Amino acid sequence: MVMKKIFDGDFDDEVHSDFLKFGRGEYKDKYLLEGKRQASKWAIKTGAEFVNFLVKESLEKVGGDLAIKGIIVSTTDLSEEIDFDIVKKGNFQGIRKLTINTTINPSKILELMENHPKAFFALSFSGDDFALKVKAKAPKSGKPGKESEDGPKVDFCSLKTTNKELVDELFFGIGDFKEVKVTHQINVEGIVYPENIDDLKPAEIRSMSKRKGTLIRKVVADGKETVTEAKFVA
């Protein structure tokens, strides 16, 4: 999970890919999370940044065929690699959207996610011990969510689960809670260009350049606020 990796100092390809969309500046209310402890499970809401992570983690726990619906968004045509039903295809300004509503083996979606890590898998499905609901639309990186008196609304993705290991990873370092809210501010202070920049094409420079800055994490758990920071070059 990207936020935990940054605080662990693990700036791998997943972190780099996630941060490519950020230029210099301050980005408030990113990677939004909310969690509530219920009698036998947790109810979690997140921003769009967690969707692929939650889809992948949930699919890996399922054995046998599964009813899945939603959309897959990418900049390349994935339909030729898909051997299950596609309800609708869309293409607007180079952004391709595939609408699906089918029952398939989770391994087919997991293979697509492995081969196309930059695609967005806004998929909804449920299993014996979880229910994942994701808005069937592409995320808008410049808009954190609808504003309310309590701040931006966390409404892109909801998950009900009994998986404590997953909860601990999402809400790392917090421990047990009844109710928690987590927000992140990303301050990009500079761009680190590759050393061989003169030998590279513009597209290669964009994809290889790293963001340098500070990640600020604010946690409000059961009424107690904690703010922590982590430096990154990713």
Secondary structure, DSSP 8 states (H G I E B T S, - for coil): -HHHHHHTT---HHHHHHHTT--SEEEEEEEEEEEEE-SSSEEEEE-GGGHHHHHHHHHTT--S-EEEEEEEEESS--GGG--S--SEEEEETTEEEEEEEEEE-HHHHHHHHHH-TTSEEEEEEEETTEEEEE-SS---TT----EETTEE---SEEEEE--HHHHHHHTTTT-S-SEEEEEEEEEEEEEE--TTGGGS-HHHHHHH-EEEEEEEEEEEETTEEEEEEEEEE-
